[in-house]
Amino acid sequence: MHIAIADPSRSDLALLLLRLTAGGFLLPHGLGKLFGWFGGPGLAGFATELRGFGLPASTPLPLLLAAMQILVGLCVVLGLCTPVAAALGAAFLALTAALNREGGWFWMHGGMEYPLLWTATLLGLALLGGGHWSLDALLFDHTGATP
């Protein structure tokens, strides 16, 4: 049995897929929090959600959190400042997981399974970088861990 080192083009394709997926999931959630799009709560509803978790929800915190989620999602999708953007997204989702720990493990019962999945995915992107098919590579000649 022959074990081959990963082909760089396949690794970059995998990083692109992960970036599009992870950032593509963050982006509409942030837009829902900010504008109420995609069935989201809008800023007032997001503030209510924050208060429901016992978190501060005074202005401008809901706006800043929603804007951060949008910016992080967009940066991850584009592969722009990927390690930093993905780490911020992972921190946001780790907090979401912690807030849902009382719901148990399974997301379908309000648990932390789903946000932990995205936390791990974004941490992987933070460690690996955006790859050759990213704005990081185009603008800064920084591809991350791929050859």
Secondary structure as the mmCIF struct_conf table of DSSP 4:
data_model
#
loop_
_struct_conf.conf_type_id
_struct_conf.id
_struct_conf.beg_label_comp_id
_struct_conf.beg_label_asym_id
_struct_conf.beg_label_seq_id
_struct_conf.end_label_comp_id
_struct_conf.end_label_asym_id
_struct_conf.end_label_seq_id
HELX_LH_PP_P HELX_LH_PP_P1 ALA A 4 ASP A 7
HELX_RH_AL_P HELX_RH_AL_P1 PRO A 8 PHE A 35
HELX_RH_3T_P HELX_RH_3T_P1 TRP A 37 GLY A 39
HELX_RH_AL_P HELX_RH_AL_P2 GLY A 42 GLY A 52
TURN_TY1_P TURN_TY1_P1 PHE A 53 GLY A 54
TURN_TY1_P TURN_TY1_P2 THR A 59 PRO A 60
HELX_RH_AL_P HELX_RH_AL_P3 LEU A 61 LEU A 78
TURN_TY1_P TURN_TY1_P3 GLY A 79 GLY A 79
BEND BEND1 LEU A 80 CYS A 81
HELX_RH_AL_P HELX_RH_AL_P4 THR A 82 LEU A 99
TURN_TY1_P TURN_TY1_P4 ASN A 100 ASN A 100
HELX_RH_3T_P HELX_RH_3T_P2 ARG A 101 GLY A 103
BEND BEND2 TRP A 105 TRP A 105
HELX_RH_3T_P HELX_RH_3T_P3 TRP A 107 HIS A 109
TURN_TY1_P TURN_TY1_P5 GLY A 110 GLY A 110
BEND BEND3 MET A 112 MET A 112
HELX_RH_AL_P HELX_RH_AL_P5 GLU A 113 LEU A 128
BEND BEND4 HIS A 132 SER A 134
HELX_RH_AL_P HELX_RH_AL_P6 LEU A 135 PHE A 140
BEND BEND5 ASP A 141 ASP A 141
BEND BEND6 ALA A 145 ALA A 145
#
